[in-house]
């Protein structure tokens, strides 16, 4: 029996130090672009990315988990929820 909650793994490309928070657009083939004003110091940018993605998907912050890339611009997040709903929202966010 698999105890993993239903959800979706999302590749993101972070733009720290942006003028404002923005979630949308594509980097490469599959990565979602997430711009945050926070600088990558003391994990502030990571927290801002989690907050921004949660807001973009209309979820609580606790539904978004940083899996890989704690110290990199390229990260993988796990978003808990209905995979079909999350996939359609991700497709909309990836559109230019």
C-alpha positions in Angstrom: 0.0 0.0 0.0 1.4 3.4 -1.0 1.1 6.1 1.7 2.1 8.9 -0.6 -0.7 11.5 -0.8 -2.2 12.2 -4.2 -0.5 15.2 -5.9 1.9 16.4 -8.6 5.6 16.9 -8.8 6.4 20.2 -10.4 9.7 21.4 -11.7 10.3 25.1 -11.2 12.9 27.7 -12.2 13.2 30.5 -9.6 14.0 34.1 -10.3 15.0 35.5 -6.9 15.2 39.3 -6.4 12.4 40.1 -8.8 10.4 43.3 -8.4 7.2 41.4 -7.5 5.9 37.9 -7.1 4.9 36.2 -10.4 4.1 32.6 -11.2 3.8 31.6 -14.8 5.6 31.0 -18.0 7.9 28.2 -19.1 11.6 27.6 -18.7 13.0 24.9 -20.9 10.5 22.1 -21.7 8.7 21.7 -18.5 9.7 24.0 -15.7 7.3 26.6 -14.3 8.9 30.1 -13.7 8.4 31.5 -10.2 9.7 35.0 -9.6 10.0 36.2 -6.0 11.4 39.4 -4.4 13.2 37.5 -1.7 16.9 37.0 -2.0 18.3 33.5 -1.6 19.7 34.1 1.9 18.7 32.0 4.9 16.0 30.1 2.9 13.9 33.2 2.4 13.6 32.6 -1.3 12.6 29.0 -0.8 9.8 30.0 1.6 8.6 32.7 -0.9 8.5 30.1 -3.7 6.4 27.7 -1.7 4.1 30.6 -0.7 3.8 31.8 -4.3 3.1 28.4 -5.8 0.5 27.6 -3.1 -1.3 30.9 -3.9 -1.1 30.3 -7.6 -2.8 26.9 -7.1 -5.3 28.2 -4.6 -3.9 26.0 -1.8 -2.6 26.3 1.7 1.1 26.6 2.1 1.2 23.2 3.8 0.1 21.6 0.6 3.4 22.5 -1.2 6.7 20.8 -0.2 10.1 21.5 -1.6 11.6 18.1 -2.6 14.9 19.1 -4.3 17.0 22.2 -5.1 17.2 23.8 -1.7 20.3 25.7 -2.8 19.6 26.0 -6.6 17.4 28.0 -9.0 16.0 24.7 -10.4 13.7 23.0 -7.8 11.2 20.3 -7.7 8.1 20.8 -5.6 5.4 18.4 -4.6 1.8 19.8 -4.5 -0.7 17.8 -2.6 -4.2 17.6 -4.2 -6.3 16.1 -7.0 -3.7 15.4 -9.8 -6.2 16.1 -12.5 -7.1 19.6 -11.1 -3.5 20.4 -10.4 -2.4 19.3 -13.9 -4.9 21.6 -15.6 -3.9 24.5 -13.4 -0.2 23.8 -14.2 -1.0 23.8 -17.9 -2.6 27.2 -17.6 0.3 28.6 -15.7 2.8 27.3 -18.2 1.1 29.1 -21.1 2.9 32.3 -22.1 
